[in-house]
Amino acid sequence: MTTLEKLKPVVLEQMRDQTAPIEMGSRLKEDLSLTSLQLIGLVSSMESAFGISMQLEDFKEANFISIHTLIKMLETNYAV
């Protein structure tokens, strides 16, 4: 299972509009309409789904721009 395949349901559970497509280029706020509160929920859900504990330095806005930036951070910092 790819990181994208594992991340999709995690993101989907945070979305209000669950019909929006989740793709590598999908932007979290603009395309998927995630609010700040939903992004916080996303962090908790990612930690559970991937069995990780995110480090403080990973909470940079640059990591939470798109699905691609999330996957890059997860694969680089947590070897998922």
Secondary structure, 3 states (H helix, E strand, C coil): CCHHHHHHHHHHCCCCCCCCCCCCCCECCCCCCCCHHHHHHHHHHHHHHHCCCCCHHHCCHHHHCEHHHHHHHHHHHHCC
